[in-house]
């Protein structure tokens, strides 16, 4: 098992095999992401269908065995906010650039987890309440987003693509990038490196390096967007935007 983990790169480390950890792992598996589950309880891990490490997730050696040096993300999904805080501190001390997503059971824990270095903090109880209220107010919208994001029964899905400085898209406008014509996918929003969202962006909006494109389309269309985003900006005659 650990031999398999040693070959993983850009994988996700899921800390905690409780209800939240199970759902995180299920979603990641459906998205075809490599993952490692870490938990102290060997009996719990016996039922896990993914790569596992038994050990204390706040211990550096355990995180090393889980491949933290090569991982893309760590999800702290333990039952205790205190444990999630310790995991966040341990992970960030070893890999300051690692994306850490932490679970919080109480509102008072969120700022503490952020100060400890968590990039995202999720309160499942709050999300559950918001979701139930949304079904009251906008049931069809919620169900549509659920199907697109989680179900897979619809042809369309949402995905995000980060534009690198070397990408052929960097410096072009949405219009001159011809994404809709070339791929068939729609750009619903652009997120700037400073966190600003531009929803329903204008065709004249410039795509800058570091932007994240949020697109909707079929699996094939989104695969083409990914291919275009990876394409190097080697064509000197490409359209240049008017700033």
Secondary structure as UniProt FT lines:
FT   HELIX           2..5
FT   TURN            6..7
FT   STRAND          12..15
FT   HELIX           19..30
FT   TURN            31..32
FT   STRAND          35..39
FT   HELIX           42..45
FT   TURN            46..47
FT   STRAND          51..54
FT   TURN            57..58
FT   HELIX           60..65
FT   TURN            66..70
FT   STRAND          73..76
FT   HELIX           81..94
FT   TURN            96..97
FT   STRAND          99..103
FT   HELIX           107..115
FT   TURN            116..117
FT   STRAND          120..122
FT   HELIX           124..137
FT   HELIX           139..146
FT   HELIX           147..151
FT   STRAND          156..162
FT   TURN            165..166
FT   TURN            168..171
FT   HELIX           174..177
FT   HELIX           179..183
FT   STRAND          186..191
FT   TURN            193..194
FT   STRAND          197..199
FT   TURN            203..204
FT   TURN            209..210
FT   STRAND          212..218
FT   HELIX           219..230
FT   TURN            236..237
//
